[in-house]
Amino acid sequence: MGFYAERIVPRIVDLACGARTARPLRRRVCAGLAGEVVEIGFGSGHNVPFYPPDVTGVAAIEPSDLGWGLAADRVRASPVPVRRAGPDGRSLPFGDGTFDAALSTWTLCTVPDPPAVLREVRRVLKPGGGLHFVEHGLAPQEDPRVRRAQRRIEPLHKRLCGGCHLTRPTVALLTDAGFTVTELDVFYQEGAPKSFAAVSLGVALSPGPGGWRPGGRAQ
């Protein structure tokens, strides 16, 4: 990965994701989580203080050893058991239908293969389980100037920020992976330029007992 990616990017991410303006969004996205939760892109643990009491355990998926190390104090202070369960969301080390819920915060912008990650999340969720998400991505189509700016900035942004994309279409990725988005709020996060602050926050449900097939709908 190289020195910059291994030793610098996790610290940049820790600082950026620890911004005060993100805390209300973390509280909102974690609301309603319960039971066993898989968190994709655990980072340095900024969601830990916002886990509801109904959460019984968290399996943290995090590729960065430094990121996990930066989370150590938060993990130790957590009233909810948190364990590092794997490094790669594209290959989750769990059986089908293991988890009651999933959590993804500012993660789908960076993972190398979002469709593969979402297929895995859907697989390990129980039927009807919810993926709680807050992600930045492509600005609304009503803002073409912001979209153009995002596309101009994105190549440099990816290089500086560990592969973070500005133009991924969060909702389309979720629905293409077979999720049903049942709660959604789309807005610009305060305190940042619009090119970096187009946010989608909500809950997407995995298919019910009838299942889902690629290219099709829940049956």
N, C-alpha and C positions, 0 to 999 in steps of 0.2 A: 504493500500500500504506500510505502514511503513515509519519511519522517513527518512531512507536513500533514498528511492525512491521518497518521496514527497519533501524533502528539500535539498538533496545533488545532486541527478542526474540532475535536471533541471539546476543547476549552472554549472555542468560539461559540459552539452550539450551546454549551452550558451557560455562558453569559447571555446569549440572545434569548434562549428559552426560559431564563430566569427573570425576564423582564416583568415588572409589576403589572403592566397592561395585559399580560397573558393569564394572570391568576384568576380573574373572574371567568375567563373562558375555560380554564381547567376545571373550575368548580362546576360550571354548567355541564361540561361534557361528561364529567364523572358522576353527576347526579343520576340516580337510578341503577347504577351498577350493583350487582348482587351475586353472591355465590363465588364460584371459581372463575377467575378472569385471566385471559391471556393478553398481555400488553405488547404490542408490536412497536419496536423502536423505543425502548424504555429510556434510553439516554442516560442522564445523570439523576433521574428520579424525581423530576419536578412535579409529577402528578401525585406522589405518595401522600402529601398532606391532605389531598382532596378525595381519597378513597372513602366511600360511605361505610358506615359500620356494618352494613349487610354483606360486604365483601369478605369472604372467608379465606381467600388466598390469591396471590398474583404470580403467574409465571411470566417472567420478564425475558423478552427476546431482544438482545442487544449485542451487536457485533464488536463494539469497541471495548477493549479491556480498560482503557483509561476512562471512558465514559462510565463503566460500571464502578470503577474505583472512586470517581467523583461522587457517585451516588451513595457511598458507604454510610455516611452519617445519616442520610435520610432513611435508608433501609433499616439501619439499627434502631432508629426512633419510631419506625412504623408499628402501629398496633396490629396491622395486617401482615401475616407472613408473606414475604416476598423472596422468591428464589430466581436466580438466573438459570433459565431453562434451555437456552440455545442462542446461537449467533445469527441465524439466517431465517427470515420469515418465509423464504421460498421452500423450505423443507422443515416443517415443524415436527419435533420428536414426540408426537402425541397421537393417540388413536382417534378415530372418527367420533365426533360428538362428545368430546371430553369436557368442554367448557360451557358455562352458562352465559358468558358475555365476553366481548373483546373490546380493547381500547387502542385507539391509534390517534396520536396527537403530533401534528406536523411531521409525519413520517412518510406518507405516500409520495411526497415531493422528492424524496431522496432515494428510496429503495430502487435497485437496478431494474426490477421487473414487477411493477405493481400488479398486473393481472395474475401472475403466479402467486404473489403474496396473498392476494384476496381470495384466490381459489383455496389456498391452504387454510386461511382463516375460516372460510365458509365450511371447509371439511371438518375442522376441529370444534366448531360450534355445535351445540345441540340444536335440533330443529326448532326454529323460531327464536333462537338466541340473537341478541342484539350486538352489533358492532357500533360502539360509540366513537364518533370521530370529530376532530376539528383539524382542518387542513387548509393551508393556503394553496392557491393554484391560479388557474386561468381566470381573468377578470370576466364579469358578466358581458354578454354580447352587446349590451347596450352601451358599453364603454370601449369602442374600438381603438381609441387613442391609447388607453391604458394597455390594451392587448398588444398593440404595436410596440409600445415601450417595453413591455415584458419580453417580447421576442428579441428585441435589440440587446437587452441587458443579460438575458439568460445565459449565453455562452460564458461570459466572464463570471457571472454569479455561480455557475456550476463549478468552475475551476477553484474559486475562492472558498466555497462553502460545501465542499465534500460531495459534489454531484447534485446539489439541491436545484430542482427545476422550479420555474415560475409559472409554467403554462400547462401543467397537467390538469385535465378536467375531472375533478374529484367525483362528482355525481355520476358522470358517464362511466367512469371506472368501476364504481360500485354496482351500478345496474348491469353493466356488461358481465360482471362476475356472478350475477344471479341474486344479488341482494335486492330487497325492496326498501327504499328509503321512506321511512314513515314520519320522521321529524327532520326538518331542514330549515336553517337560517343562513342566508347568504348576505355578507356585509363586508365593509372595509374595517379592518382593525384600527383602532385609534393609535396614534403615536408613530405611524410609519407611512412612507409614501405609498400611494395606491398600488404601484407596480409590485410591491412586496407584501401587500396587506389584504388581498382579496381572499376572504375566508369563507369556508363552508363548515357549518357545525350542525351535527344532528345524530340520528340513530338510523341504522340500516339493519333490517332483519334478514337472517338466513332463511332459506326455504323451509316450509313446514314438512310434515311427515311424507307428503307426496313427492318431495324431492325436486330436483331441477336438472335439466340437461343443457350442455353448451348449445347456444343458438336458440334455446327454447325458453319456456316459462315454467314457473312452478306448477306442478300437476296436482 
